[in-house]
């Protein structure tokens, strides 16, 4: 091959570069390296990084301030001058970039804009930065942010309006209807959240939330009735104090606004919200399209049963935070099952009352033995649990991901249940500390040979080495990942037990994760020796800052 041929540079089209970058889409360090690779990669990767730059900084105030500085620099000079009069630096220190970064933003989240704005202002404010002084500048900046982000170049796919922070928010109710209609007509995901504090004028903020809810929901209902994903985040308030009673009517008006909004939509795929609806037919327009349902603060079982009966295409159901008392109507739970959930793949439920256990059984019996992930968390013990576990067994044989909380009384039923799961890949276990070592050994024998990932929550710190040995010596699988959550610090004996297991399985173990229960973190005295730590790291990766152990298997949409 000639020297000229060696020097040929192949310029890949943007579509090819985009496909290549998808393989490193979560590797931020490598993505930043691609920016300086060449102009073609830069143009593709910069757009990806700035779709939602806040996603990559994990609430790091310095980094958030830098992101907002970039956005601030994109303002017109006259707008910057109005703000920099309060700064130690002039507007010349914030030159306008050649790249229009705001045009790349696809996930607009008010909370991130406001938080990064405040971090930026605290950093550059010339006088001592009191909250009142910062608030006065935020009032000046907010309209500029509206103009910067909401225009005919906006390309948002997700809008998150979080009004939990009552300090002078961006007031979207004052935005231009035409521009807002254009922007909201293109989104496919919408989150609206709010909350209250005790140190603010509640009626004033409630009216503010109402105005924003009215404006946004009316425009989406008019311009984007086929939006796919809706998330509502709030806590159902009960204003019990006499002086706050007048807020009840206003709060109920807000709930009516949100209820009418959900009813107006035609083609929802996912819905996440507290279960505040009164009309059991509220989901009727979306009964065929809805595939993902997440409800919490559930007080009304009639609503839940109605949804299950009408939404036969549900693939994912997440139910938590139930509230029951003597007046709770549970009659619907025992009615004959009239429909099937043939597409149900993912089911997450937290059982804190006996009627919820009945609901759990009902949903499992409605499924078609195609559930892949089951998060079965319960905080009650009752004789009926054993019977229900036996009853649901034929409907759960294809499960690949499972969370179980085990009580001693039901151990035999749980072992039979686990033995039937021949496709199990990921198992999360939480058990009471009354299990004997012989019982733990028997439990380990029930694990499928297909199991690859095991997580154990809140292990008794005094028995942890013995427990791990009992598990490792009796399970028939070759684990790739082991995670433990402990009531003590990790020490050499624990890590040596993990090392012995890894060696016994020809180094099939790739990752060991551990976490310490927060209340015990300040009582850790033992430390790992360097030799043991080095030996372990030569065999597998050690992660001492894992994701929360009780995290759902279901990937969040938002």
Buried (B, 14 or more C-beta within 10 A) or exposed (E): EEEEEEEEEEEBEEEEBBEEBEEBEEEEEEBEEBBEEEEBBBEBBBBBBBBBBBEBBEEEBEBBBBBBBBBBBBBEEEBBEBBBEBBEEEBEEBEEEEBEBBBBBBBBBBBBBBBBBBBBBBBBBEEEBEEEBBEEBBEEBBBBBBBBBBBEEBEBBBBBBBBBBBEBBBBBBEBEEEBBBBBBEBBBBBBBBBBBEEEEEBEEBBBBBBBBBBBBBBBBBEBBEEBBBBBBBBEEBEBEEEEBEEBEEBBEBBBEBBBBBBBBBEEBBBBBBBBBBEEBEBBEBBBEBBBBBBBBBBBBBEBBBBBBBBBBBBBBBBBBBBEBEEEEEBEBBEEEEEEEBEBBBBBBBBBBBEBBBBBBBBBBBBBEEBBBBBBBBBEEEBEEBBEBBEEBBEBBBBBBBBBBBBBBBBBBBBBBBBEBBEEBBBBBBBBBEEBEEEBBBBBBBBBBEBBBBBBBBBBBBEBBBEBBBBBBEBBEBBBBBBBBBBBBBBBBEBBBBBBBBBEEBEEBBBBBBBBBBEEEEEEEEEEBEEEBBEBBEEBBEBBEEBEEBBEBBBEEBB
